[in-house]
Amino acid sequence: MKILKKFACLFLCVAVLSTLFAFSVSADTGRMSGVSKKNSGNIVTDFSLTWSNNAKNGWVWWSTKTTYQGQASTTWLGDSPFYADSIVHNNIIKCDKIGGSFSVTASGDPSLGITVTSDSTSTTYSYSDTDIWDLTVDFEYSTSVSGFLRQSQDFKSTGTVKLGSRFYATDTGW
């Protein structure tokens, strides 16, 4: 009888602990978008995405993955000059956290010039091209956060348009 009582007590403790941490691995989905305009609205940076299968904000128990999928662009809408000398578009994913690990992998258009920079809390995918008026990127980024920690992820786009010797920067903000 004592063994049965101990087993029932152990089972109850495991059930309670599992319930307490179950919220950290629940699947969720959502949409995000942002826009920034400069130079009387002639320079526009924007993004629109969906995120899924994550604990994008909250506690992480072991590990969680989040997928960001969408489209982002930086555009020159002026007519003089017709084409910008260059456009650089950046997609930035950050993870505010204490401890644990954070990483991002991507899939997208390999024909664009891509530079990737990372540190322990953010990853930037930078796309660039010359003599164009629009740089549009279709993307899919997957993040991985591991450890036992509280974390919050966010996404933004920035752009820089070069016209002659002038540079115009846009930032959709967090």
Number of C-alpha atoms within 10 A of each C-alpha: 6 7 8 9 10 11 12 12 12 12 11 12 12 12 11 12 10 11 10 10 13 13 14 21 18 11 14 12 14 11 12 14 16 17 19 19 17 14 13 8 11 12 22 25 29 23 23 17 19 15 19 17 16 22 25 25 14 16 21 25 18 13 19 21 20 21 20 23 20 17 16 24 24 29 24 26 17 15 10 8 12 13 19 22 18 20 27 21 28 24 21 19 22 22 21 15 18 12 13 16 16 24 19 19 11 15 11 12 14 7 7 14 11 16 11 13 10 15 10 14 15 18 21 20 19 19 22 17 17 15 13 15 21 22 21 17 19 14 17 18 18 16 21 15 25 16 16 16 18 17 19 14 18 15 21 23 28 24 26 22 27 18 18 10 6 8 12 13 20 21 19 18 12 11
